[in-house]
Amino acid sequence: MLPSRSYVNISFFQPASFLMIGIPGLEAAHGWISIPFSCMYTAALTGNCLILLAVRRTPRLHQPMYYFLSMLALTDVGLTLSTMPTTLAVLWFDHRLIAFNACLVQMFFLHSFSVVESSVLLAMSFDRFVAISNPLRYVAVLTNNVILRIGLAIVARATVSLFPVPFLLKRLNFCPGKMLLSHSFCFHADVMKRACADITVNILYGLYVVLSTVGVDSLLIVLSYTLILHTVIGLASPKERTRALNTCVSHILAVLVFYIPVIGVSMIHRFGRHLPHIVHVLIAYVYLVVPPVLNPIIYSVKSKPIREAMLRLFYSAFTCGRICAHY
């Protein structure tokens, strides 16, 4: 029995850490490349935190639409913080090592926040449908209690869906010579390809998670807007139709900003293996970094109440700064 145990222990290998890369082929320029990345991360955190503060401090924004917007902003903050430490560590300090368990934790939160963002966008489409199809009962249907339950259901859904993923990876035997990841963060598809084992279960479960979350959400969002268009067409006045559709513009742009990179990442992973590796890396960065940057811009430009609330925050901060400097 002893030789058998010894053989099992030797044959099973789990790395202490993985080695990440930044932008392949541009390692010498990482210092310069870190500048736009730092700006984007700063813009994402600042913009989304401003939305959260604006909604919290402005009583007129205590409405279902802006509560869902706060969920989206909070999700974007979480998604940004999931990738920012390792990405900037690679670009700033060339610190490329990440511990195996830390990699699994980052991967869990990265994918969980992506699922949460998809779910929040679906909830926002439902919000727009209720507001347009039944405006008189809008507040009665989407009460604070209902919104809280939707938020908890979204978090529970993402947690339950992604919880098995780290454990499915920990059971795998990894190759000692394949410790180099393709990004400066941990993707499930990237990590499982470093294994010297049958990863069929991991592939099938990953596909199930994608189809049951992002796939289902995208179909339901399309259904919601089909019903919205049907309702809008039934409105008598062209002015009312335009006004109703204008309330959806910000959400439609947010949906496009999220789902177009998601589709791009999926297509690249499945059909773009012949493309240069740098294309895979850049698409992944667009998928994870760009939506948190653009969402606050979209809503601050298209939503007058949000824009005014954010300007009041800037004015208050500026006034407070002048008073503090005076004393």
Helices and strands as residue ranges (DSSP letters): H 2-11, E 17-19, G 27-29, H 30-57, G 59-61, H 64-93, E 97-99, H 100-133, G 135-137, H 138-141, H 144-162, H 164-170, H 188-192, H 200-210, I 211-215, H 216-233, H 238-246, H 249-271, H 277-302, H 304-326
